[in-house]
Amino acid sequence: MKFIYHAKLIPFLFLLAGLFLVPACSDVKVDIKSPAADAHSYDNSVYLEWNNTFMEIERYAPGYRPGPAPRALAYLGLSAYECLVPAMPGFKSLGPVFPGLNLPNIDAKIEYYWPAVVNSSYAYLMERFFYHMENSNPQEFGLIEGTYNKLHNQYASTVNAEVLDRSEQLGRSVAASVYQWESTDSYGHNAFLQPQPSSYLPPTGVGKWQPTFPDYGKATFPNWGKVRRFAISETDLLARPPIPYSESENSLYFTQAIEVYNTVNNIKLGGPGSYEGEWIAQFWSDDILNLTFSAPTRMIAILNQVVEKEDLDLAQCAEIYAKLGMALSDNSVAIWYSKYYYNLQRPSDYIRNVVSQKYPAAANWTTLLDNPFSGYQGMNPSFPSYPSGHSGFGGAGSKIMSSFFEFNANHPGTYTFTDYCHEDRTEFNGTPRTFSSFNDLGDEDAFSRIPLGVHWRMDCDEGLRIGELAAQRVLELPWR
């Protein structure tokens, strides 16, 4: 423990007498770490506070689903990582990997209070990523200032004022550099302001996606596949071709439509396994603005629980949150590139138009996705079906978390985890579910879209593969 003050020269007589000059307790400012302390010496509270705040704001954020949310998480995580990397022995800055990212030099020999650096970095970027909510959602936007002030005041009670100010200036400086680089991504920067461009007209043709019953929502983020990537390469970007369109009852295309049709009908009729199927569909949905956070942010909600359970330190948080954010963002870019490349219809359109020729009741078939705010029932997400973004987010998130928390002495390839993030919800079945590994968690998330009725199995298979690939490419970056 170190005292920050300037002691006056103590008279030689007092030294001989063994007396020491000690300032009054009220005049002492304590810095709880030494200048040489690295980021492993601090706890995870600043990360948990800010990511909980992100989840609450993003739940209500217009235009943030599905791409801008993981993109924001990527830049938030990258900035915080770059703030801390000088205090993370064995880790390297990613600045050289990203052309145009000009980061300030950080002298780790100078004393910083590292949690305060992260606090100001998050605050700086969050204000800019959610600025469009300042007037429309002032309560949620106000959480940014509230979170910053809460942590700042906490630090100010124990940290020397000069050190705290220097630390916060550093966080803002790094965040400003990251934001300047972020703003050069013309397709991603402020894309949340126009998620459904009126200029985009979806291609027509047999089996092609068109705005879908019942709300006929316009295409969402048709240009998201052009957004900046962090690790996944251009050659990895395009999904494998989907199953060829066919109206033959013997075709795999028809068979997969029947799977969705029968699965949803069984739930509606209360058949065998219907409770479990509906529970899974609702538990993982996270589709509706204002009801829950979105599907990619769900991975942050899960990570927060594991971070708290495992009591990760500040440096470990810097690594895992940066990796997860980048993987989720790259997944969104690859998936949406492929969605608008193939432009595959939703199962519901095929069921209502083609399956109904064999089963007339299918003409009025609907999904299980309802919006309690608009009143629309039996909805679909407003973009092409193949591949599934939801499945990709599950694959990316589960692989990043598996790489960090599994395959070690404590968890040799397994990790028993219960997801409590929707535990108290009454609008849907958010009863906690337990998993024996992150792979199991990711798979259930991915294939939950079938009982919901919004995706073909091929969508889930390929989305899961792309998400895992996006995560693998992030893990291959030169972190060390």
N, C-alpha and C positions, 0 to 999 in steps of 0.2 A: 504494500500500500504506500502511496506517495502523497506528500503534502505539497500543495502548490502555493508557495509564498516566498518572500524574500526575507530571510532572517537578518537582523542587525548583528554587528560584531559583538560578540559576547565578551565581556571583560575577563581578562586573564585570571583575576581573583576568583570569579565565579566558577571558572573551570577547575581551579585547584580545589575549590570547596565541593565540587561534584554537583553543582546546581546547573539547571538548564533553563534557558529562556523559552517558554512555550506560549504561543499566542492564545487568546481566548477562543473557546470552541466556536463561537459565533463568527469568528473571523477566518476560520479555516475552510478552504475549499478542497474537497477530496476528489482526485481523479482515480477511479477504481482500477485503472490499468496503467501499466508503464508504457513509455513510447515504443518499446520493442515488442509489446504484446501483439500477437497475430490474431486473425479473425476467429481462430478456433477457441479463443478465450472468452467469447461472448455467446449469449444464448440466442434462441430463434425468434424472440418476441416481435422484433421489428418486421420480420417476414410474415408471421402469422397475422399481425395487425393489418398490414397493408393488403394482403391477399384476401382476408375476410372483407375488407372494405371494397376491394375490386369486385368480389362476388355480389355484394349488396348493390353496388351501383350498376353493374352490368346487367343485372336482372331487369332493370327498367330502362336500359340505354337504347334509344331508337337507332336503328341501322347497324347494330353491332353483331347481329347474327347472320351468318355463322363465321365470316372471315375476320372482321376487324377485332373481335375479342381475342382470338389466339395471337393475332399479329401484335396487338398491344401488349399482351403477356410476354411475347418474345422480346420486345424492346425494353420493357420494364426489367425483365430478368437479365438481359445483356448489360444494361446500364449498371445495375446493382453489382453484377459480377465484376465489371471493369472497375467499379469503385473499390472493390475489396481485393482484387487479385494481387496487388502489391503486398497484402498482408496474408496471403495464402501460399505458404511454402510449397514448392513443387508444381504450382499452376502457372500458366502463361496467359498473357493478354490475347484476345482474339482479334485485336485491332488489325494486325497484318493480314488477316484472312479476308477482311472486308474492305475493298478499295473505296476510298472516299470517306472512311470513318477516321476522323482525326481527333484523337483523344488527348487530353492534357497529360503532361508528365506528372507523376506522383512520386514524391520522395518519401518512402516508407520510414526513413529515419526521423522525419518530423512527426511530432505527436498528433495523432488523430483519435477521435472517439468513433470507432468504425460503425456502430449502430446508427449514430447520428448522420454519418455520410449516406448510408442507405436510406434513412428517413427522408432526407432532403431530395435525394434522387427520385424516389417514388413520388413525392409530392409534386415536384417540378413536372414530371411526365404525365401524371394522372390529371392535373389541371388542364393540360393541353389535349390529351386524348379524349376527355369528356367535356370539353368546353361548351359543346352544343347543348348541354344539359343545365347550364347555369341558370337560365331563365325558365325552361320548360320543366325541369325537375330540381328546384333549388334545394330541397331537403336532401336528396341523394348527392347532389354536387357538393353540398356543404360538408359531407362526410370526409372529403379530402382534407379540407382545412382542419376539421375536427381531429382527424387521425394524426396529422402532422403536429398540431398543438399538443395533443395528449402526450406524444412521445417526446417532443421537444421539452415540455415542462418536466417530464420525468427525468430526462437527462440533465437538465439545468439544475436540478436539486443536488446532483452529485459530481458534476463535471465542471472543471474550470471554464469560465466564460470564454476566455481566449481560445482554448482548445475546441470548445463546442462551436464557436463561430467559424473557426477555420475548417472544422469538419463539415459543417453545413454548406459552406462555400464550395468545398471540394465536390460534394454530392451534386450540387446544382451545376457546377462546371462540367462534370462528366455527363450528366443528363442533358445539358444543353448541346454538347457535342453529338450525343446519340440522336437527339431530336433533330438537329440540323441534317444529319445523315438520313434519318427517317423521312424527312420532308422531301428528299430528292427522289423518292420512289413515287412517281407520278400516278401510278395505278392504285397504290395503297394509301397514300397520304390523304386523310380526311375523306376516305371513300364512304364512310358511314353517313355522309350528308346526302348521298344519292345512291342508295342500295338497289333501286329498281329503275335504271335509266329508261326513259320513254323511247329513246332512239333505237333500242334493241328490239328486233323482231325475230322470234324463234323460227327456225326452219320448219317447213311443213313436210308431210310425207307419212307413209305407213309406219307405225311404231314410234314416231317422233313425239317428243314431249311438247305439250301445249299447256297453257294455264288450265288448272284442274279444278273440277267440282269440289266443294260448293262455292268457294270464294273467288276462284279464277284469278289468283294472285299473279301479278306480273313477274317475269324472270328476275330473280335476285342475284346480284353480283355476277353478271355474265362475263365480265372481264377479270375476275379475280385470279384466273390462271396466269395473268401477266404480272402479278405482284412479286416484289423482290423475295427471293428465297435465301435461306441461311446456309443450308447444307445439301439439300437434295439436288441432284444434277438435272440438266435438261433431258438427258437420256432416260432418267428414271421417271420423268414427269407424266408420261401418257400411260393410262391403264391398259391392261390387256383387253382385246375386243370382247364385248359381251356375247352371250349366246345369240345366234342369228334369229331374227324375227321369224315366227311361223304361227300359222293358225291351225296347224294340224294337231289333232288331239294326241298324237303319238310323239310329238316333239317335246324337247326339254323345256322350251320356252313356255308352252302350254302347261306342262307339268308343274313348273315353278309358280305359275299363276294360280293353279289349283291349290298348291300348298298354302299360299297366302289366303285364298278364298276360304278354304276349309278351316284353317287355323283360327281366323277371325270369327267365322260362323260358330265354331265350337265354343269360343269364349262368350259370344252373344247368347248362346243357348244354354250355357252353364254345363257343358259336357265334361268328360273326364279330363282332368288337368287344367281346366279353364281358370281356376283361381290362380294357380301358379303362373299361367301364361299372361293373364291380365295384370298380375302383380309385376312381373318382369317388364311388360310393356309400359306401364305407368311409372315404375321405379326409375327407368332409364330415359324417359321421354325428354324432358327438359327442352321442349319445343316452343313453349308459349311465352312471349314477352309479357312481363309484369307478374308472371306466375312463379317462375324459377329462373335461376341463371341458365345459361345455354350449355349445350353438350360439351364444347371444349373446356369451358370454365368448370364443368363438373370434375374434370381431372384435377384441377387446382383444389377443389373442395376435398377430394380424396387425398391428395398429397398433404394438405394441411393436417388432416387427421393422423396420417402416418408420421409426419414430422413431429407432431406433438407426442405421439405414442413413443417414438424412438428417441425423443429429446435431442434432435440434431442441433449442432452448434451453428454459429453464424456463417462460417466458411462452407460447411456442408450445405446449408440452405442456398448460398450463392451458386453453388454448382448445380444442384438438382432443379431449382426453379428456372435457371437459365436454360438448362437442357430441355426441360419440359416445355417451356414457352416456345422455343425454336422448333421443336418437333411438332407441336400442335399447329404452329403457323405454316410450316412447310407442308404438312399434311393437307391443310386447307387449300393451299395453292395447287398442289398436284391433283387433289380430288376435283376441285372446281374447273381446272383445266380440262380434265377428262370428262366431266359432266357435260360441258358445253361443246366438247369435241364429238361425243357420241349422241348426245341429245335423246336419250332413251326415255320413253314414256313411263309413267308410274303404273304399278300393277292395277290400280283401280280403274284406269281408263281401259286397259285391255280386258279386265274382268267384266266391266259394264257393257263393252262393245262386242267382244268376241266370245268370252265364256258364256255370256247370256244366250248365245245361239244354241248352246247345249242345255244350259240351266237358266230358264227364263227369269227366275228370281234374282239372278245376278245383275239384271239390268238396273236395279236400284241399290246395289251393294255399296257399302261405305266402310271406311277405315274406322279405327277406334280413337282417332285423334280429334278431340273436341277443344274448342276455345271458349272458356267460360265468360270471357269479356266481350267478344264479338257475337257470341251466340251460334257461330258456325259449328256444325257437327260433321264428323266424317271427313276431316281435312287431310291435305297433303302439304308438305313443305313446297314452297314455290320455286322449284328449280328441278332440272332433270334428275332422273332416278339413279343412274349408274355412273360411278360407283357410290356407295353410301359414305357421306361425310361423317355421320355419326359413328359408323363402324371404324372409320379411319382414326377418329379422335380416340376411340377406345383402344385401338391397336397401338397408336403412338404413345398414349399415356401409360398403358400397362407395360410396354417394353422399357420405357425410360425408368419407371419405378422398379421394375424387375431388375434392371441392370444395377441399380443402386442398393436395393434392400434385400435382394435374394442372392443365392449362390455365395454365401459366406458361412462362417462357422456357426452363426446363430440360426441362419435360415438356408440350409443346403438345398436350394432349388425350390423352396416352398415359402409361403408367407401367409399365415392365417390372418385375415383382416375382415372386419365388419364395417360396412359403410353406413354411417348414421346421418348422412347429410340431409335427408328428408324425413327424419324420424318423427317430427311433430306435425307433419302436414295432414290436413283433414280433407283437402280438395281431391286428393288421390291417394293411392296406397304407397306410402313412403316408408313402410315398415322396414327396419334395417335388414340387410342381407349379408350373409357371411360367405367368404371365399377362401379357398385353400391355397391360392396363388394369384399373382397379378395376371397371369395368362388366363386363368378361369374368369377373372373379373372382366378382362378385355373382351373375351369371347362372348360372355353374356351380354355385355353392353352392345357389342356389334350385332348380334342376332336378335336382340330385343325389337328390332325394327320389323321383323316378320309378324309377330303377334299383334303389333300395333297396326299392321296392314299397309305400311307406306313404302316397303321395299321388297324387291325380289331377293332370293337367297344369293344370286350371283352378285348383287350389289354389295351385300354384306361380306361375302368372301373376298372380293377384290378390294373393297374399302379397308378391310382389316389388313390385308397384305401391304397396301400402300402406306397405311399408318405405321406399321412396324418398320417398313423400309425408311420412311422419313425419320423415325427415331434412330435407326441404325446409322444413318448418314450423320446425324447430329453427334452421336457417340464417337464417330470417327474424326471429328474435328480435333485440332491439336490443343486440347485442353492442358496437356502436360508436356 
